[in-house]
Amino acid sequence: MALIALSPVEGGTILELASDAALAVRGVRQVVNEADVIAVVADDTWAAMKGMKALAPRWNDGPNAAVQRRRSWRTSRLAAHEAGAVAASKGKPEEAAAHTTTHVDAVYHQPFLAHATLEPMNWHGRLARGRVRDLGRNPGIRSRVAKLAALGLKPEQIRLHSHLIGGGFGRRLEVDGIVLAARIARHVQGPVRVLWSREQDIQHDRYRPYYVDRLSASLDARACLFLASYHRGRRIVGAVLRRGNRQERRGP
């Protein structure tokens, strides 16, 4: 089996590895270095974990080293107050606004969310004699073939075995794990089980995006909803309700 570790920053590469120390761990057979992803190949999970700790990887964070989460938050908050694309429009919001007496605003934040699959990402397979045998839990056959083809494989060289996907929560629809595993497998003689630690699984998830949702409502003198709008980041959704008339604004 092989335990992988990726650069903590997208676009980063390995700077330093203690390969000799890792190989000195009982049960460790091989260290694989693919620049942005590394792996310790061992007889069992415990040996691989000990080997990865001994490997003590140090990374060069690369061109995205200065990217900060707070900057993304600030950009999204500002965008929620900007005009956006209108996908559909019904009613007359400008006229409706003249009949309102009370205005209420509320802002909601949804953080970056990892899928947190029931089991961390993993892959079973073999890459030998120019062919790959993939036993991944991923239903996207075409995507898997296309991504593996980027490694120089032809469709007729790829054999896929799709397992049940239960507990993936959408994460296994992405094929990044399959490609990383195939990159590791091409350095290993024989079949290999590629595992992610839970920490790697969470840190390198394909996160659900950060959203800032700004909702506004305007009421008339009888406290009836007269005008409502919904803004999400650079996308805007709005609605005007008046005697059955409705306007909707939806962003891309």
C-alpha positions as CSV (number, residue, x, y, z in Angstrom):
1,M,0.0,0.0,0.0
2,A,1.0,3.6,-0.5
3,L,0.2,6.6,1.8
4,I,0.3,9.9,-0.1
5,A,0.9,13.5,0.9
6,L,0.3,16.6,-1.2
7,S,1.7,20.1,-1.2
8,P,-0.2,22.1,1.5
9,V,-0.5,24.9,-1.1
10,E,-2.0,24.4,-4.6
11,G,0.9,24.7,-7.0
12,G,3.6,23.9,-4.5
13,T,6.4,21.4,-4.9
14,I,8.6,19.3,-2.6
15,L,11.6,21.1,-1.2
16,E,13.3,18.5,1.0
17,L,12.8,14.8,1.9
18,A,14.5,12.5,4.4
19,S,14.2,9.5,2.2
20,D,16.9,7.5,3.9
21,A,15.2,7.9,7.3
22,A,11.8,6.8,5.8
23,L,13.4,3.7,4.1
24,A,15.0,2.8,7.4
25,V,11.5,2.2,8.9
26,R,10.7,-1.5,9.1
27,G,8.1,-2.4,6.4
28,V,8.8,0.7,4.1
29,R,9.7,-0.4,0.6
30,Q,9.8,2.7,-1.5
31,V,9.5,6.5,-1.5
32,V,7.9,8.1,-4.5
33,N,8.4,11.8,-5.4
34,E,6.2,13.4,-8.0
35,A,7.1,16.9,-7.0
36,D,3.6,18.1,-6.0
37,V,2.7,14.7,-4.4
38,I,4.8,12.2,-2.6
39,A,4.1,8.7,-1.3
40,V,5.5,6.1,1.1
41,V,5.0,2.5,-0.2
42,A,5.0,0.0,2.6
43,D,3.8,-3.5,3.6
44,D,1.0,-2.1,5.8
45,T,-0.7,1.2,6.9
46,W,1.2,1.5,10.1
47,A,4.6,1.2,8.5
48,A,3.5,3.8,5.8
49,M,2.4,6.2,8.5
50,K,5.7,5.8,10.4
51,G,7.6,6.2,7.2
52,M,5.8,9.4,6.2
53,K,6.6,10.8,9.6
54,A,10.2,9.9,9.2
55,L,10.2,11.4,5.7
56,A,9.5,14.8,7.2
57,P,8.6,16.5,3.9
58,R,9.3,20.3,3.5
59,W,7.5,22.1,0.8
60,N,8.0,25.1,-1.5
61,D,4.6,26.8,-1.5
62,G,5.1,28.1,-5.0
63,P,3.1,31.0,-6.7
64,N,0.1,30.7,-4.4
65,A,2.0,31.1,-1.1
66,A,0.5,34.6,-0.5
67,V,-3.1,33.5,-1.1
68,Q,-5.1,34.1,2.1
69,R,-8.6,32.9,3.0
70,R,-9.4,36.3,4.5
71,R,-8.9,37.9,1.2
72,S,-11.5,35.5,-0.4
73,W,-13.9,36.3,2.3
74,R,-13.5,40.1,1.9
75,T,-13.9,39.8,-1.9
76,S,-17.1,37.8,-1.5
77,R,-18.5,40.3,1.1
78,L,-17.9,43.2,-1.2
79,A,-19.3,41.3,-4.2
80,A,-22.6,40.8,-2.4
81,H,-23.1,44.5,-2.5
82,E,-22.3,44.9,-6.2
83,A,-24.7,44.6,-9.2
84,G,-24.7,41.3,-11.0
85,A,-26.1,39.5,-14.1
86,V,-29.9,39.2,-14.2
87,A,-31.1,35.9,-15.6
88,A,-34.9,36.6,-15.4
89,S,-37.1,39.6,-14.6
90,K,-40.8,39.9,-13.9
91,G,-42.7,42.8,-12.3
92,K,-41.6,46.4,-11.6
93,P,-39.3,46.6,-8.6
94,E,-38.6,50.4,-8.9
95,E,-42.4,51.1,-8.7
96,A,-42.8,48.6,-5.9
97,A,-40.2,50.3,-3.8
98,A,-42.2,53.5,-3.6
99,H,-45.0,51.7,-1.7
100,T,-42.8,50.3,1.1
101,T,-42.4,51.7,4.6
102,T,-40.0,49.2,6.3
103,H,-36.8,47.7,5.1
104,V,-34.9,44.8,6.6
105,D,-31.4,43.4,5.7
106,A,-29.8,40.2,6.8
107,V,-26.4,38.7,5.8
108,Y,-25.5,35.0,6.0
109,H,-22.1,33.4,5.6
110,Q,-21.4,29.8,4.5
111,P,-17.8,28.8,5.0
112,F,-15.7,26.6,2.9
113,L,-16.9,23.0,3.6
114,A,-15.1,19.7,3.1
115,H,-17.2,16.7,2.1
116,A,-15.7,14.7,4.9
117,T,-16.4,11.3,3.3
118,L,-17.1,8.3,5.5
119,E,-13.8,6.8,4.6
120,P,-10.8,8.9,3.4
121,M,-10.0,8.9,-0.3
122,N,-8.4,5.7,-1.5
123,W,-7.8,3.8,-4.8
124,H,-6.9,0.2,-5.7
125,G,-5.2,-0.5,-9.0
126,R,-2.2,-1.4,-11.0
127,L,-0.3,0.3,-13.8
128,A,1.9,-2.1,-15.7
129,R,3.0,-2.7,-19.3
130,G,1.4,0.5,-20.4
131,R,-2.0,-0.5,-19.0
132,V,-3.9,0.6,-15.9
133,R,-6.5,-1.3,-13.9
134,D,-8.6,1.0,-11.8
135,L,-10.8,-0.2,-8.9
136,G,-11.9,3.2,-7.8
137,R,-15.1,4.3,-6.1
138,N,-16.0,6.9,-8.8
139,P,-19.0,6.8,-11.1
140,G,-17.7,9.2,-13.7
141,I,-16.4,6.8,-16.3
142,R,-15.8,9.3,-19.0
143,S,-14.0,11.7,-16.6
144,R,-11.8,8.9,-15.4
145,V,-10.8,7.8,-18.9
146,A,-10.1,11.4,-19.9
147,K,-8.0,12.2,-16.9
148,L,-6.0,8.9,-17.1
149,A,-5.5,9.6,-20.8
150,A,-3.7,12.8,-19.8
151,L,-1.0,10.5,-18.4
152,G,-0.4,9.1,-21.9
153,L,-2.8,6.2,-21.7
154,K,-5.1,5.3,-24.5
155,P,-8.8,4.3,-23.7
156,E,-8.1,0.7,-24.7
157,Q,-5.3,0.6,-22.2
158,I,-7.6,1.5,-19.3
159,R,-9.8,-1.1,-17.5
160,L,-12.2,0.3,-14.9
161,H,-14.1,-1.4,-12.1
162,S,-16.6,0.8,-10.4
163,H,-17.6,0.1,-6.9
164,L,-20.6,1.4,-4.9
165,I,-20.0,5.0,-4.0
166,G,-21.8,5.2,-0.6
167,G,-20.6,7.8,1.8
168,G,-18.8,10.0,-0.7
169,F,-21.2,12.9,-0.4
170,G,-20.2,14.1,-3.9
171,R,-16.4,14.1,-3.3
172,R,-15.8,11.0,-5.4
173,L,-17.4,12.6,-8.4
174,E,-14.1,14.4,-8.7
175,V,-11.3,12.4,-10.3
176,D,-8.2,14.1,-8.9
177,G,-7.6,11.2,-6.5
178,I,-7.6,8.7,-9.3
179,V,-5.1,10.6,-11.3
180,L,-2.8,11.1,-8.3
181,A,-3.0,7.4,-7.5
182,A,-2.2,6.4,-11.1
183,R,0.8,8.7,-11.0
184,I,2.1,6.9,-7.8
185,A,1.2,3.4,-9.2
186,R,3.4,3.9,-12.3
187,H,6.4,3.8,-9.9
188,V,5.3,0.7,-8.1
189,Q,5.8,-2.9,-9.2
190,G,2.5,-4.8,-8.8
191,P,-0.9,-3.8,-7.6
192,V,-1.1,-1.0,-5.0
193,R,-3.6,0.5,-2.6
194,V,-3.3,4.2,-2.4
195,L,-4.6,5.8,0.8
196,W,-5.1,9.4,2.0
197,S,-4.8,10.2,5.7
198,R,-7.9,11.9,7.1
199,E,-5.8,15.1,7.5
200,Q,-4.9,15.0,3.8
201,D,-8.5,14.2,2.9
202,I,-9.8,17.3,4.6
203,Q,-7.0,19.6,3.6
204,H,-7.1,18.7,-0.1
205,D,-10.8,18.3,-0.6
206,R,-12.6,20.0,-3.4
207,Y,-14.4,22.3,-1.0
208,R,-17.9,23.6,-1.3
209,P,-17.5,27.3,-2.0
210,Y,-17.6,30.2,0.4
211,Y,-20.8,32.2,0.0
212,V,-22.0,35.5,1.3
213,D,-25.8,35.8,1.0
214,R,-27.4,39.2,1.4
215,L,-31.2,39.2,1.8
216,S,-33.3,42.3,1.8
217,A,-37.1,42.7,2.3
218,S,-39.3,45.7,2.1
219,L,-42.8,45.8,3.7
220,D,-45.8,48.1,3.2
221,A,-47.7,49.8,6.0
222,R,-49.7,46.6,6.7
223,A,-46.4,44.6,7.2
224,C,-47.0,42.7,3.9
225,L,-43.9,41.7,1.9
226,F,-43.7,44.1,-1.1
227,L,-40.2,43.8,-2.3
228,A,-37.5,41.2,-1.7
229,S,-34.0,40.7,-3.1
230,Y,-31.4,38.0,-2.7
231,H,-27.7,38.7,-3.5
232,R,-25.0,36.0,-3.5
233,G,-21.4,37.1,-4.0
234,R,-21.2,38.3,-7.6
235,R,-24.5,36.6,-8.3
236,I,-27.8,38.3,-7.6
237,V,-31.2,36.8,-7.1
238,G,-34.2,39.1,-6.5
239,A,-37.9,39.1,-6.4
240,V,-40.7,41.6,-6.3
241,L,-44.2,40.6,-5.1
242,R,-47.2,42.8,-5.5
243,R,-50.8,41.5,-5.9
244,G,-49.6,38.4,-7.6
245,N,-46.9,40.0,-9.7
246,R,-43.5,38.6,-9.3
247,Q,-40.0,39.6,-10.5
248,E,-37.0,37.3,-10.2
249,R,-33.4,38.2,-10.8
250,R,-30.9,35.3,-10.9
251,G,-27.2,35.4,-11.4
252,P,-25.1,32.8,-13.2
